[in-house]
């Protein structure tokens, strides 16, 4: 009798344990039918060229929803216009977290705007995930465990530029144009490290601009008059296009380095004039879909079909339509990895547990890796030179550690 009772209790225990394992765990913003995701994006203002990213991600999530969603849950994507204004970003982040009760913020764009909300998001313990900014401070899990970046960090990119200048430009005299904020400062720190001990002698001019400035014409004239033979262009798309155009207009012919966040063919190079961009150097971690070498690759064909069907009015030459697609793919991977445990804690845990993920349209050899101590998902880039109407890769893939 005792043995039978023990067996019954054991069977009951197994059933309870199995039930516990299968139990769904939800945090705010998640139900059996929905995952609510928030975002801030500059659909207006001086950085509105980046707004295509939010629109493309909305299209991507529509595709996911119409194919059945994620384990039957549809994505409710709430993307709001902050105009690239930090106070507005703070207001909207509070609205999304406290009123709309989103599960997390995904791909909010901008260094200053994300700086404004970083402490708030961490105090609230809401995932602040895959930020659309390359500031190096987004990879600090010790102090900000709820904030994770996405793209290669600005510091590393400009360090690569600095090392390339030293190795390839004879007696360089360097002029810098940079946005007067944390983004510009982060890039400068990397350039300083890449140039090494020669920084003070090599940099002959350093001009800044405000995001509210109408043009940067006077800064470009100042830089040319310094006698510089190298131009490091640290700008966002609007000012990147202006700078390229003005450099050509005044007949200045420096070796020109352009940061990747302003290297879109559709949003920058074409508006600046294709002829004015020849020879400019940038860094890339994703495929340039205007490069004919990728025209027959399966991931390009798949992306093109997605764009044609789900976002047909978009300009497919704009780089943000590629980068936004890549990171949306990564987010879906993370949410699938969460299974039925869609608490904020587990969403963050799974975001910090990505192993050698290959994503369509990343350059060959670039894989996504994260861990509880590594909040830099992408850590490799390759240099590219603008030739004809597209970016042409050269050299080897370079990792953050310099390998």
Secondary structure, DSSP 8 states (H G I E B T S, - for coil): -HHHHHHHHHHHHHHHHHHHHH--EE-TTB-SSEEEEEEEE-SSSTTGGGHHHHHHHHHHHHHHHHTTTBTTBEEEEEEEE-TT-HHHHHHHHHIIIIIS--SEEE--B-HHHHHHHHHHHHHHT-EEES-B---GGG--TTT-TTB---S--HHHHHHHHHHHHHHHSTT--EEEEEESSHHHHHHHHHHHHHHGGGHHHHEEEEEEE-TT-S--HHHHHHHHHTT-SEEEEE--HHHHHHHHHHHHHTT---EEEE-GGG--IIIIIHHH-GGGGTT-EEEESB--TTSGGGTT-HHHHHHHHHHHHHSTTS-TT-THHHHHHHHHHHHHHHHHHHTTEE-HHHHHHHHT---SB--TTB-TT--B--BTTB--S--EEEEEEEETTEEEE-S--EETT--
